[in-house]
Amino acid sequence: MNVNKIPVNNAANLSMFMVNVSAKLIDTLRCKNTAYSVLDLRAHYRGLKYLHETLKILPQKPEPIVIQQIAQHLGAIGAIHHTQPELNPG
């Protein structure tokens, strides 16, 4: 296995950057739930990605308030420490 100094340095720097970014994002979302973790953060953003991909294939976009409610619900599906989102149909 060949290990060069520059790729290892780049990987270590990227790793530290991602740790810092995730810590900052968790701090902003932790005000709602004190037990919020990295797994919850991943579930939140994965839910947002699925929502955006689903909205691309819809013929007509729903109202922004409905999109926000769906985003909260999708972000909570895979979360470990989540609060129950309020989804008001109709």
C-alpha angles and dihedrals in degrees: 000000000000116000118184126193099236099051091046090049091049092049092049092049092048090049093052090047092053091049090053094046093048091047091053093047091048091051091055093049097039092078088078096044122017094201093058111141141182090267089056090050091052091049091049095053094040088055090050091051092051090048093052092047090050092048090055092062097044115103092219127027117234123232116288093245090056090049090053092050092049090048091054091049095047092047090055097051098081098027122119098205106030137147117228108265119227108239112182111194119209 
